[in-house]
Amino acid sequence: MINLVLIGLFGGFYIVPLNAMIQKRTHPHTRARVIAANNILNALLMVISALATVGMLSVGFSIPQIFLSLGVLSAVVTAMLFLLLPEFGERFIAWLQLKGERRKG
C-alpha cells in the first residue's frame, strides 16, 4: 500500500506541474498540438513501462520489487525535475508551507 501511495505522490509531483507549465508556456495557437503531443508521449511511455514490467517479471522480479523499482525511479525523476526546473521546487515548498499554516490555523 505504501508503494502505491508513493507512486501516486511522486507521479502527481511530476504530472500536475508539467501540464500546468505546458499550458502556461505554449502559444495559444499551438497549445492544443503541444498537449496532444504530450499525451501521445505519455501513452508511448506507458506501453514501454508495461513492456519493462513484463521483462522484469520474466527475469524473476517479484511484484513488491517492481513497485519498489517504480517508486525509486519516480523519486529520481521528481528530483531531476526539481533540479532542472527550480520553479517546481519553489512551488512544492510553497505548497508545504500552506499545508503547515492550515494545520496551525
Rosetta silent file (secondary structure, phi, psi, omega in degrees, C-alpha in Angstrom):
SEQUENCE: MINLVLIGLFGGFYIVPLNAMIQKRTHPHTRARVIAANNILNALLMVISALATVGMLSVGFSIPQIFLSLGVLSAVVTAMLFLLLPEFGERFIAWLQLKGERRKG
SCORE:     score description
SCORE:     0.000 S_00000001
   1 L     0.000  -40.069  179.141    0.000    0.000    0.000 S_00000001
   2 H   -61.446  -40.777  179.269    2.848    2.377    0.813 S_00000001
   3 H   -61.366  -41.409  179.048    4.357    1.774   -2.620 S_00000001
   4 H   -64.050  -39.965  178.072    1.076    2.693   -4.342 S_00000001
   5 H   -63.735  -44.456  179.965    0.852    5.893   -2.300 S_00000001
   6 H   -65.315  -38.213  177.358    4.424    6.846   -3.191 S_00000001
   7 H   -61.020  -47.728  179.257    3.820    6.118   -6.880 S_00000001
   8 H   -64.643  -41.794 -178.841    0.777    8.376   -6.863 S_00000001
   9 H   -62.545  -54.257 -177.892    2.503   11.073   -4.810 S_00000001
  10 H   -70.897  -31.875  174.480    5.626   11.365   -6.931 S_00000001
  11 H   -62.758  -41.303  177.473    3.653   10.904  -10.136 S_00000001
  12 H   -65.674  -37.630  177.177    1.482   13.845   -9.133 S_00000001
  13 H   -61.900  -27.708 -179.817    4.538   15.961   -8.361 S_00000001
  14 H   -88.640  -49.566 -169.447    5.648   15.358  -11.933 S_00000001
  15 H   -72.519  -46.993 -175.055    2.430   15.369  -13.939 S_00000001
  16 H   -63.168  -51.342  178.698    0.484   18.285  -12.470 S_00000001
  17 H   -64.520  -33.792  179.071    3.265   20.911  -12.708 S_00000001
  18 H   -63.658  -46.078  178.590    4.274   19.637  -16.146 S_00000001
  19 H   -65.229  -38.251  177.166    0.770   20.061  -17.519 S_00000001
  20 H   -64.364  -41.449  178.880    0.465   23.495  -15.899 S_00000001
  21 H   -64.739  -41.353  178.880    3.810   24.531  -17.410 S_00000001
  22 H   -60.842  -45.113 -178.727    2.758   23.296  -20.850 S_00000001
  23 H   -67.247  -35.115 -177.630   -0.459   25.287  -20.678 S_00000001
  24 H   -76.759  -40.103 -170.284    1.282   28.428  -19.422 S_00000001
  25 H   -92.143   -9.809 -178.812    4.304   28.460  -21.723 S_00000001
  26 L   -93.017  149.228  177.521    2.798   27.471  -25.053 S_00000001
  27 L   -67.465  140.406 -177.681    1.347   29.919  -27.518 S_00000001
  28 L   -54.478  -31.191 -178.539   -2.463   29.720  -27.627 S_00000001
  29 L   -74.375  -22.854 -179.279   -2.414   28.776  -31.323 S_00000001
  30 L  -111.218   -1.083 -174.397   -0.168   25.751  -30.740 S_00000001
  31 H   -57.530  -44.933 -178.122   -1.297   24.773  -27.243 S_00000001
  32 H   -62.238  -39.855  179.345   -3.663   22.010  -28.389 S_00000001
  33 H   -67.647  -38.774  179.557   -0.962   20.403  -30.531 S_00000001
  34 H   -66.902  -42.633  177.490    1.577   20.524  -27.726 S_00000001
  35 H   -63.676  -41.159  177.849   -0.877   18.962  -25.271 S_00000001
  36 H   -62.510  -42.525  178.239   -1.737   16.287  -27.851 S_00000001
  37 H   -63.274  -39.769  177.074    1.958   15.534  -28.386 S_00000001
  38 H   -62.846  -41.388  178.585    2.429   15.268  -24.628 S_00000001
  39 H   -64.635  -39.431  177.656   -0.489   12.825  -24.416 S_00000001
  40 H   -64.571  -43.490  178.109    0.982   10.702  -27.216 S_00000001
  41 H   -62.519  -41.770  177.359    4.344   10.666  -25.464 S_00000001
  42 H   -60.915  -43.391  179.204    2.659    9.675  -22.192 S_00000001
  43 H   -63.074  -42.380  178.048    0.844    6.802  -23.937 S_00000001
  44 H   -60.770  -44.026 -179.986    4.092    5.612  -25.533 S_00000001
  45 H   -67.776  -31.330  175.142    5.869    5.665  -22.187 S_00000001
  46 H   -64.893  -41.151  177.683    3.005    3.711  -20.588 S_00000001
  47 H   -64.297  -44.160  179.057    3.436    0.985  -23.213 S_00000001
  48 H   -61.328  -41.535 -179.873    7.203    0.974  -22.635 S_00000001
  49 H   -67.425  -34.764  176.537    6.682    0.710  -18.863 S_00000001
  50 H   -64.816  -43.244  178.115    4.257   -2.190  -19.355 S_00000001
  51 H   -64.908  -38.563  177.851    6.834   -3.984  -21.507 S_00000001
  52 H   -64.521  -37.836  177.434    9.524   -3.252  -18.920 S_00000001
  53 H   -64.572  -42.960  176.408    7.285   -4.735  -16.234 S_00000001
  54 H   -60.142  -42.842  178.352    6.788   -7.875  -18.303 S_00000001
  55 H   -62.367  -41.997  179.078   10.558   -8.050  -18.730 S_00000001
  56 H   -64.382  -40.882  177.771   11.136   -7.634  -15.004 S_00000001
  57 H   -64.686  -37.551 -177.599    8.643  -10.392  -14.218 S_00000001
  58 H   -70.342  -23.792  178.177   10.267  -12.703  -16.764 S_00000001
  59 L   -95.473    3.922  172.082   13.706  -12.331  -15.142 S_00000001
  60 L   107.983    6.385  176.389   12.349  -13.092  -11.680 S_00000001
  61 L   -67.368  143.070  174.428   11.388   -9.782  -10.072 S_00000001
  62 L   -88.500  167.061  178.973    8.584  -10.070   -7.537 S_00000001
  63 H   -59.917  -46.821  177.417    5.622   -7.684   -7.502 S_00000001
  64 H   -59.566  -36.031  177.751    6.922   -5.793   -4.425 S_00000001
  65 H   -66.543  -36.270  177.871   10.312   -5.404   -6.133 S_00000001
  66 H   -66.533  -44.640  177.644    8.620   -3.976   -9.223 S_00000001
  67 H   -62.999  -40.193  178.157    6.661   -1.481   -7.105 S_00000001
  68 H   -63.269  -43.729  178.014    9.816   -0.536   -5.232 S_00000001
  69 H   -60.333  -43.403  179.161   11.670   -0.004   -8.525 S_00000001
  70 H   -64.815  -41.254  177.854    8.847    2.166   -9.832 S_00000001
  71 H   -63.691  -43.826  179.214    8.774    4.222   -6.639 S_00000001
  72 H   -64.790  -45.211  178.626   12.534    4.779   -6.693 S_00000001
  73 H   -62.335  -38.206  177.767   12.502    5.719  -10.390 S_00000001
  74 H   -65.031  -40.610  177.808    9.633    8.134   -9.785 S_00000001
  75 H   -64.455  -39.690  178.540   11.539    9.767   -6.928 S_00000001
  76 H   -64.258  -45.037  179.046   14.627   10.110   -9.145 S_00000001
  77 H   -62.633  -41.433  178.549   12.604   11.702  -11.959 S_00000001
  78 H   -62.675  -43.812  178.170   10.976   14.076   -9.478 S_00000001
  79 H   -62.422  -42.124  178.130   14.371   15.083   -8.073 S_00000001
  80 H   -63.279  -39.892  178.826   15.713   15.668  -11.594 S_00000001
  81 H   -62.774  -42.975  178.403   12.652   17.761  -12.408 S_00000001
  82 H   -65.506  -33.030  178.375   13.185   19.894   -9.314 S_00000001
  83 H   -74.316  -41.416 -177.242   16.845   20.389  -10.277 S_00000001
  84 H   -76.792  -31.958 -179.191   16.175   21.218  -13.931 S_00000001
  85 L  -126.622   86.355 -174.050   13.157   23.446  -13.270 S_00000001
  86 H   -56.888  -25.505 -179.623   13.706   25.222   -9.931 S_00000001
  87 H   -63.448  -27.355  177.884   10.224   26.774  -10.018 S_00000001
  88 H   -67.332  -42.085  176.585    8.753   23.321   -9.382 S_00000001
  89 H   -63.877  -40.269  178.155   10.769   23.029   -6.185 S_00000001
  90 H   -63.882  -41.512  177.702    9.723   26.521   -5.158 S_00000001
  91 H   -64.971  -37.864  179.079    6.067   25.668   -5.750 S_00000001
  92 H   -64.429  -43.544  178.537    6.447   22.491   -3.740 S_00000001
  93 H   -63.213  -42.189  177.348    7.960   24.395   -0.818 S_00000001
  94 H   -62.061  -40.010  178.197    5.144   26.959   -1.011 S_00000001
  95 H   -63.199  -42.929  178.432    2.602   24.116   -1.014 S_00000001
  96 H   -62.458  -40.038  178.883    4.229   22.571    2.072 S_00000001
  97 H   -64.427  -40.238  177.257    4.123   25.938    3.831 S_00000001
  98 H   -62.853  -40.732  178.521    0.429   26.324    3.023 S_00000001
  99 H   -62.493  -41.399  179.176   -0.258   22.865    4.402 S_00000001
 100 H   -65.181  -39.351  178.846    1.585   23.775    7.601 S_00000001
 101 H   -67.503  -36.607  179.352   -0.351   27.010    8.015 S_00000001
 102 H   -66.395  -35.259  179.934   -3.676   25.223    7.541 S_00000001
 103 H   -70.934  -36.049  179.965   -2.813   22.753   10.290 S_00000001
 104 H   -71.748  -38.235 -173.592   -1.878   25.547   12.702 S_00000001
 105 L   -87.878    0.000    0.000   -4.956   27.663   11.947 S_00000001
